[in-house]
Amino acid sequence: MSITRLRETESLAKRHFAETALFGFLFLAVLFATPFIDSSLWWRAVAIGLVIWAIGYYRHRRRFRQFACPSCESPLFRSPAAAGEAVTFDCQLCDTVWDTTFRE
């Protein structure tokens, strides 16, 4: 009988910050550049901003549903958690529960 280990991963938090900063910067750049664009092209800036927002939102939602195990790289799916509990991913191959440092 093996004992399940609980380990904390910082890679998800770092990747979350980097992607949030990147998509936030791109969205704000388009938002602030819109008044300086020719008035006949404003809809293109709005469309680009919406595409950037949609990609960022999709990646944000996906990040908390699926996670690659840092040890064996197998895809892991989120363990159910109640409000205020840790967001964890359970790897059966490594017999490890990964704590993402995020809370529900």
Residue pairs with C-beta under 8 A, 6 or more apart in sequence:
2 95
3 95
4 90
4 95
4 96
4 97
5 94
5 95
5 96
5 97
6 96
6 97
6 99
7 96
7 97
7 98
7 99
8 98
8 99
8 101
9 70
9 98
9 99
9 100
9 101
10 101
11 70
12 63
12 67
12 100
12 101
12 102
13 100
13 101
13 102
15 63
16 60
16 63
16 102
19 56
19 59
19 60
19 63
20 56
20 60
23 52
23 53
23 55
23 56
23 59
24 56
26 52
26 56
27 49
27 52
27 53
27 56
30 45
30 48
30 49
30 52
31 49
33 45
34 42
34 45
34 46
34 49
37 44
37 45
64 78
64 87
64 102
65 77
65 78
66 75
66 76
66 77
66 78
67 75
67 76
67 77
67 78
67 89
67 98
67 100
68 74
68 75
68 76
69 75
69 76
69 89
69 91
69 93
69 94
69 96
69 98
70 98
71 91
71 94
71 96
72 91
72 93
72 94
74 91
74 93
76 89
76 90
76 91
76 98
77 89
78 87
78 88
78 89
79 88
79 89
79 90
79 97
81 87
81 88
81 104
82 104
83 104
84 103
84 104
85 103
85 104
86 99
86 100
86 101
86 102
86 103
86 104
87 99
87 100
87 102
87 103
87 104
88 97
88 98
88 99
88 100
89 97
89 98
89 100
90 96
90 97
90 98
91 97
91 98
